[in-house]
Amino acid sequence: MSYKVDLNRITFENGYSLDFEYPIKATLIVQDVIIILIESPFRIIYNKNVFAIKTSGDFLWRIGDVNLYYRGTDCPYVEIRVNENDELILFNWCDTAVVIDPQTGVVLRTWVTH
């Protein structure tokens, strides 16, 4: 299923749409799941800025608390990607890379990126 992103809205082929509080920075499809990275607003702590939605439009998960290598308060995710092993990886401002199960949002492992 295809979809279209317009600022903070994602609209699916069937016309169903979802609005987020802030603009969508990036999307990525992994295992029939759309991973959505929300742009963290300036001067607002918004660390749980990754969501997963089925390609049908059903909500799956929002990133939860993750043990970070750096203990800052402003640690939003800034990049999403799939590595050579087809793993979903999230990168945040606090030097932490997080491998996530795209279906459940469960953290599989982390590592320091500095």
N, CA, C and O atoms as a DFTB+ gen file, in Angstrom:
456 C
 N C O
     1  1       0.839      -1.176       0.000
     2  2       0.000       0.000       0.000
     3  2       0.887       1.244       0.000
     4  3       1.899       1.303       0.699
     5  1       0.500       2.205      -0.773
     6  2       1.276       3.438      -0.801
     7  2       0.663       4.458       0.151
     8  3      -0.462       4.304       0.626
     9  1       1.434       5.492       0.409
    10  2       0.995       6.551       1.308
    11  2       1.671       7.849       0.884
    12  3       2.635       7.850       0.118
    13  1       1.143       8.947       1.400
    14  2       1.689      10.262       1.090
    15  2       1.892      11.016       2.397
    16  3       1.051      10.952       3.294
    17  1       2.996      11.723       2.502
    18  2       3.298      12.535       3.684
    19  2       3.190      13.999       3.300
    20  3       3.740      14.430       2.287
    21  1       2.474      14.758       4.121
    22  2       2.358      16.201       3.936
    23  2       2.483      16.848       5.310
    24  3       1.538      16.839       6.099
    25  1       3.660      17.410       5.590
    26  2       3.987      18.016       6.885
    27  2       3.778      17.045       8.034
    28  3       4.621      16.172       8.242
    29  1       2.696      17.157       8.785
    30  2       2.489      16.281       9.940
    31  2       1.407      15.231       9.682
    32  3       0.950      14.577      10.619
    33  1       0.999      15.063       8.443
    34  2      -0.072      14.116       8.101
    35  2       0.449      13.033       7.174
    36  3       1.198      13.301       6.234
    37  1       0.036      11.795       7.460
    38  2       0.293      10.686       6.550
    39  2      -1.070      10.210       6.062
    40  3      -1.970       9.941       6.859
    41  1      -1.211      10.108       4.742
    42  2      -2.471       9.703       4.130
    43  2      -2.238       8.423       3.339
    44  3      -1.311       8.334       2.534
    45  1      -3.089       7.442       3.581
    46  2      -2.970       6.149       2.924
    47  2      -3.793       6.128       1.638
    48  3      -4.674       6.960       1.423
    49  1      -3.482       5.167       0.806
    50  2      -4.135       4.988      -0.480
    51  2      -5.666       4.932      -0.360
    52  3      -6.377       5.395      -1.252
    53  1      -6.164       4.371       0.731
    54  2      -7.613       4.222       0.930
    55  2      -8.273       5.506       1.449
    56  3      -9.479       5.521       1.696
    57  1      -7.485       6.598       1.620
    58  2      -8.024       7.867       2.080
    59  2      -7.906       8.096       3.574
    60  3      -8.087       9.220       4.042
    61  1      -7.605       7.051       4.330
    62  2      -7.434       7.186       5.774
    63  2      -6.167       8.001       6.046
    64  3      -5.143       7.805       5.391
    65  1      -6.245       8.915       7.017
    66  2      -5.057       9.708       7.335
    67  2      -4.869       9.825       8.838
    68  3      -5.816       9.698       9.613
    69  1      -3.636      10.068       9.229
    70  2      -3.260      10.277      10.628
    71  2      -2.489      11.579      10.713
    72  3      -1.634      11.864       9.874
    73  1      -2.796      12.361      11.726
    74  2      -2.081      13.604      11.977
    75  2      -1.214      13.447      13.214
    76  3      -1.647      12.878      14.216
    77  1       0.003      13.949      13.144
    78  2       0.916      13.957      14.272
    79  2       1.051      15.386      14.783
    80  3       0.733      16.344      14.077
    81  1       1.522      15.515      16.001
    82  2       1.643      16.824      16.632
    83  2       2.678      17.717      15.935
    84  3       2.527      18.937      15.887
    85  1       3.729      17.087      15.397
    86  2       4.815      17.816      14.751
    87  2       5.081      17.214      13.363
    88  3       4.593      16.124      13.067
    89  1       5.844      17.905      12.513
    90  2       6.096      17.416      11.150
    91  2       6.807      16.064      11.107
    92  3       7.607      15.723      11.979
    93  1       6.489      15.326      10.080
    94  2       7.134      14.035       9.824
    95  2       8.453      14.317       9.116
    96  3       8.482      14.942       8.056
    97  1       9.537      13.850       9.715
    98  2      10.880      14.078       9.151
    99  2      11.230      13.008       8.122
   100  3      11.802      13.312       7.075
   101  1      10.881      11.736       8.426
   102  2      11.236      10.634       7.535
   103  2      10.307       9.455       7.780
   104  3       9.734       9.303       8.859
   105  1      10.172       8.623       6.750
   106  2       9.444       7.359       6.877
   107  2      10.270       6.261       6.227
   108  3      11.126       6.512       5.379
   109  1       9.985       5.042       6.652
   110  2      10.715       3.882       6.151
   111  2       9.790       2.681       6.285
   112  3       9.165       2.506       7.331
   113  1       9.686       1.850       5.254
   114  2       8.873       0.635       5.355
   115  2       9.784      -0.551       5.646
   116  3      10.749      -0.809       4.927
   117  1       9.449      -1.270       6.729
   118  2      10.191      -2.464       7.144
   119  2       9.170      -3.532       7.506
   120  3       8.360      -3.326       8.410
   121  1       9.192      -4.667       6.818
   122  2       8.292      -5.795       7.111
   123  2       6.824      -5.355       7.157
   124  3       6.117      -5.674       8.113
   125  1       6.366      -4.639       6.153
   126  2       4.983      -4.138       6.063
   127  2       4.609      -3.199       7.201
   128  3       3.432      -3.055       7.532
   129  1       5.602      -2.567       7.794
   130  2       5.389      -1.589       8.862
   131  2       6.012      -0.273       8.400
   132  3       7.141      -0.246       7.911
   133  1       5.264       0.811       8.561
   134  2       5.795       2.129       8.248
   135  2       6.376       2.715       9.530
   136  3       5.656       2.928      10.506
   137  1       7.655       2.968       9.522
   138  2       8.324       3.594      10.653
   139  2       8.318       5.085      10.375
   140  3       8.722       5.527       9.300
   141  1       7.858       5.862      11.353
   142  2       7.706       7.304      11.176
   143  2       8.580       8.028      12.193
   144  3       8.456       7.818      13.400
   145  1       9.455       8.873      11.692
   146  2      10.304       9.708      12.530
   147  2       9.734      11.120      12.503
   148  3       9.610      11.730      11.441
   149  1       9.389      11.630      13.673
   150  2       8.823      12.967      13.804
   151  2       9.946      13.955      14.104
   152  3      10.839      13.670      14.903
   153  1       9.895      15.102      13.468
   154  2      10.875      16.165      13.715
   155  2      10.705      16.674      15.143
   156  3       9.615      17.086      15.538
   157  1      11.776      16.642      15.900
   158  2      11.728      17.143      17.273
   159  2      11.734      18.662      17.243
   160  3      12.649      19.261      16.679
   161  1      10.734      19.293      17.837
   162  2      10.654      20.754      17.775
   163  2      11.745      21.431      18.603
   164  3      12.204      20.894      19.611
   165  1      12.145      22.607      18.160
   166  2      13.156      23.397      18.836
   167  2      12.649      23.817      20.213
   168  3      11.520      24.287      20.350
   169  1      13.488      23.646      21.224
   170  2      13.208      24.044      22.615
   171  2      12.073      23.271      23.281
   172  3      11.528      23.726      24.287
   173  1      11.712      22.121      22.743
   174  2      10.705      21.264      23.367
   175  2      11.313      19.868      23.487
   176  3      11.843      19.333      22.514
   177  1      11.235      19.284      24.675
   178  2      11.736      17.916      24.862
   179  2      10.710      16.957      24.263
   180  3       9.579      16.873      24.742
   181  1      11.102      16.247      23.231
   182  2      10.200      15.334      22.518
   183  2      11.018      14.110      22.096
   184  3      11.334      13.935      20.920
   185  1      11.353      13.269      23.077
   186  2      12.259      12.143      22.854
   187  2      11.592      10.900      22.279
   188  3      12.268      10.064      21.679
   189  1      10.309      10.766      22.448
   190  2       9.601       9.577      21.946
   191  2       9.000       9.903      20.583
   192  3       7.783       9.897      20.403
   193  1       9.884      10.187      19.631
   194  2       9.468      10.698      18.334
   195  2       9.539       9.687      17.190
   196  3       9.701      10.065      16.030
   197  1       9.417       8.385      17.526
   198  2       9.366       7.342      16.496
   199  2       8.101       6.516      16.719
   200  3       7.811       6.080      17.834
   201  1       7.356       6.311      15.633
   202  2       6.099       5.570      15.673
   203  2       6.132       4.474      14.614
   204  3       6.897       4.548      13.652
   205  1       5.287       3.450      14.802
   206  2       5.147       2.391      13.805
   207  2       3.667       2.176      13.524
   208  3       2.843       2.083      14.433
   209  1       3.359       2.101      12.236
   210  2       1.989       1.914      11.783
   211  2       2.006       0.841      10.699
   212  3       2.880       0.836       9.832
   213  1       1.048      -0.053      10.754
   214  2       0.928      -1.057       9.688
   215  2       0.624      -0.334       8.382
   216  3       0.086       0.773       8.394
   217  1       0.961      -0.945       7.273
   218  2       0.662      -0.335       5.985
   219  2      -0.849      -0.211       5.764
   220  3      -1.286       0.500       4.859
   221  1      -1.642      -0.897       6.585
   222  2      -3.104      -0.771       6.526
   223  2      -3.586       0.472       7.270
   224  3      -4.745       0.865       7.139
   225  1      -2.685       1.100       8.063
   226  2      -3.047       2.283       8.837
   227  2      -3.228       2.020      10.313
   228  3      -3.452       2.960      11.075
   229  1      -3.140       0.764      10.749
   230  2      -3.300       0.424      12.165
   231  2      -2.058       0.810      12.969
   232  3      -0.932       0.522      12.564
   233  1      -2.275       1.468      14.114
   234  2      -1.182       1.864      15.001
   235  2      -0.571       0.630      15.647
   236  3      -1.298      -0.248      16.113
   237  1       0.771       0.550      15.680
   238  2       1.467      -0.569      16.322
   239  2       2.143      -0.150      17.620
   240  3       1.871      -0.729      18.671
   241  1       3.023       0.852      17.563
   242  2       3.763       1.243      18.757
   243  2       4.362       2.631      18.599
   244  3       4.477       3.189      17.507
   245  1       4.736       3.149      19.761
   246  2       5.525       4.383      19.845
   247  2       6.759       4.031      20.648
   248  3       6.664       3.282      21.621
   249  1       7.915       4.550      20.266
   250  2       9.155       4.225      20.973
   251  2       8.995       4.518      22.458
   252  3       8.464       5.557      22.850
   253  1       9.462       3.587      23.268
   254  2       9.379       3.759      24.716
   255  2      10.690       4.281      25.277
   256  3      11.546       4.779      24.546
   257  1      10.826       4.160      26.576
   258  2      12.068       4.559      27.236
   259  2      13.164       3.558      26.885
   260  3      12.947       2.346      26.896
   261  1      14.327       4.081      26.578
   262  2      15.481       3.259      26.211
   263  2      16.644       3.688      27.090
   264  3      16.856       4.882      27.300
   265  1      17.405       2.718      27.610
   266  2      18.607       3.046      28.371
   267  2      19.629       3.648      27.419
   268  3      20.033       3.022      26.439
   269  1      20.040       4.872      27.724
   270  2      20.950       5.605      26.855
   271  2      22.365       5.591      27.407
   272  3      22.573       5.427      28.609
   273  1      23.342       5.765      26.512
   274  2      24.734       5.826      26.942
   275  2      25.078       7.196      27.498
   276  3      25.983       7.329      28.322
   277  1      24.366       8.201      27.053
   278  2      24.555       9.552      27.566
   279  2      23.257       9.950      28.253
   280  3      22.185       9.752      27.683
   281  1      23.319      10.493      29.435
   282  2      22.133      10.800      30.226
   283  2      21.680      12.247      30.074
   284  3      21.599      12.974      31.065
   285  1      21.392      12.664      28.887
   286  2      20.842      13.989      28.673
   287  2      19.335      13.956      28.795
   288  3      18.734      12.883      28.847
   289  1      18.725      15.119      28.841
   290  2      17.264      15.165      28.899
   291  2      16.668      15.343      27.510
   292  3      15.518      14.969      27.279
   293  1      17.432      15.907      26.585
   294  2      16.941      16.154      25.239
   295  2      17.624      15.175      24.287
   296  3      18.695      15.463      23.753
   297  1      17.001      14.019      24.080
   298  2      17.610      12.940      23.294
   299  2      16.662      12.402      22.220
   300  3      16.396      11.200      22.195
   301  1      16.149      13.251      21.341
   302  2      15.252      12.734      20.310
   303  2      16.006      11.891      19.282
   304  3      17.223      11.997      19.135
   305  1      15.258      11.063      18.588
   306  2      15.825      10.285      17.494
   307  2      15.951      11.192      16.277
   308  3      15.074      12.011      16.002
   309  1      17.051      11.033      15.556
   310  2      17.329      11.914      14.426
   311  2      17.468      11.169      13.108
   312  3      17.498      11.784      12.042
   313  1      17.554       9.835      13.179
   314  2      17.704       9.058      11.949
   315  2      17.132       7.665      12.143
   316  3      17.228       7.080      13.222
   317  1      16.532       7.141      11.070
   318  2      16.071       5.755      11.028
   319  2      16.659       5.117       9.785
   320  3      16.745       5.751       8.733
   321  1      17.062       3.868       9.906
   322  2      17.616       3.184       8.731
   323  2      17.545       1.678       8.930
   324  3      17.364       1.192      10.046
   325  1      17.691       0.957       7.841
   326  2      17.783      -0.499       7.866
   327  2      19.215      -0.848       7.502
   328  3      19.747      -0.358       6.506
   329  1      19.847      -1.706       8.322
   330  2      21.246      -2.054       8.040
   331  2      21.340      -3.233       7.074
   332  3      20.326      -3.710       6.564
   333  1      22.546      -3.689       6.833
   334  2      22.794      -4.775       5.879
   335  2      22.198      -6.114       6.326
   336  3      22.072      -7.035       5.520
   337  1      21.831      -6.224       7.610
   338  2      21.187      -7.444       8.134
   339  2      19.669      -7.301       8.218
   340  3      19.000      -8.099       8.874
   341  1      19.131      -6.279       7.549
   342  2      17.685      -5.980       7.540
   343  2      17.134      -5.682       8.929
   344  3      15.985      -6.003       9.230
   345  1      17.960      -5.067       9.772
   346  2      17.522      -4.660      11.107
   347  2      17.167      -3.180      11.088
   348  3      17.832      -2.377      10.434
   349  1      16.115      -2.833      11.810
   350  2      15.727      -1.443      11.956
   351  2      16.581      -0.809      13.041
   352  3      16.640      -1.308      14.165
   353  1      17.245       0.296      12.702
   354  2      18.115       0.977      13.662
   355  2      17.667       2.427      13.787
   356  3      17.417       3.106      12.792
   357  1      17.571       2.885      15.034
   358  2      17.244       4.267      15.345
   359  2      18.478       4.904      15.957
   360  3      19.164       4.279      16.767
   361  1      18.767       6.146      15.578
   362  2      19.892       6.884      16.133
   363  2      19.364       8.130      16.822
   364  3      18.491       8.816      16.290
   365  1      19.901       8.430      18.026
   366  2      19.452       9.639      18.730
   367  2      20.621      10.573      19.026
   368  3      21.781      10.240      18.785
   369  1      20.290      11.744      19.553
   370  2      21.296      12.763      19.869
   371  2      22.214      12.352      21.000
   372  3      23.277      12.949      21.167
   373  1      21.845      11.365      21.774
   374  2      22.604      11.008      22.978
   375  2      23.510       9.804      22.756
   376  3      23.672       8.967      23.644
   377  1      24.100       9.722      21.567
   378  2      25.122       8.716      21.255
   379  2      24.655       7.279      21.401
   380  3      25.453       6.400      21.728
   381  1      23.370       7.027      21.161
   382  2      22.859       5.672      21.282
   383  2      22.211       5.238      19.977
   384  3      21.376       5.948      19.415
   385  1      22.611       4.059      19.502
   386  2      21.943       3.403      18.376
   387  2      21.083       2.296      18.967
   388  3      21.515       1.587      19.876
   389  1      19.872       2.149      18.454
   390  2      18.918       1.204      19.020
   391  2      18.383       0.311      17.902
   392  3      17.847       0.806      16.910
   393  1      18.530      -1.008      18.063
   394  2      17.942      -1.956      17.124
   395  2      16.579      -2.338      17.681
   396  3      16.461      -2.774      18.827
   397  1      15.554      -2.169      16.857
   398  2      14.165      -2.340      17.281
   399  2      13.492      -3.416      16.439
   400  3      13.737      -3.515      15.236
   401  1      12.651      -4.213      17.068
   402  2      11.775      -5.115      16.316
   403  2      10.674      -4.255      15.705
   404  3       9.895      -3.655      16.446
   405  1      10.583      -4.175      14.375
   406  2       9.614      -3.267      13.758
   407  2       8.153      -3.642      14.026
   408  3       7.277      -2.780      13.954
   409  1       7.884      -4.893      14.327
   410  2       6.511      -5.330      14.589
   411  2       6.036      -4.981      15.995
   412  3       4.857      -4.699      16.205
   413  1       6.962      -5.002      16.961
   414  2       6.563      -4.856      18.370
   415  2       7.120      -3.618      19.061
   416  3       6.578      -3.187      20.079
   417  1       8.192      -3.039      18.524
   418  2       8.840      -1.912      19.176
   419  2       9.788      -2.325      20.289
   420  3      10.331      -1.464      20.981
   421  1       9.998      -3.606      20.477
   422  2      10.897      -4.115      21.509
   423  2      12.341      -3.807      21.123
   424  3      12.751      -4.008      19.980
   425  1      13.106      -3.312      22.103
   426  2      14.523      -3.038      21.891
   427  2      15.284      -4.359      21.888
   428  3      15.214      -5.115      22.857
   429  1      16.003      -4.640      20.819
   430  2      16.770      -5.881      20.710
   431  2      18.198      -5.706      21.226
   432  3      18.757      -6.603      21.857
   433  1      18.780      -4.536      20.947
   434  2      20.102      -4.226      21.488
   435  2      20.400      -2.749      21.231
   436  3      19.742      -2.092      20.424
   437  1      21.403      -2.253      21.937
   438  2      21.849      -0.878      21.774
   439  2      23.368      -0.855      21.728
   440  3      24.023      -1.812      22.140
   441  1      23.927       0.240      21.226
   442  2      25.355       0.457      21.309
   443  2      25.637       1.948      21.269
   444  3      24.820       2.740      20.799
   445  1      26.794       2.311      21.766
   446  2      27.202       3.712      21.790
   447  2      27.766       4.082      20.421
   448  3      28.469       3.285      19.798
   449  1      27.457       5.292      19.956
   450  2      27.847       5.678      18.600
   451  2      28.948       6.724      18.531
   452  3      29.370       7.073      17.429
   453  1      29.434       7.241      19.651
   454  2      30.463       8.300      19.564
   455  2      31.826       7.752      19.298
   456  3      32.788       8.513      19.199
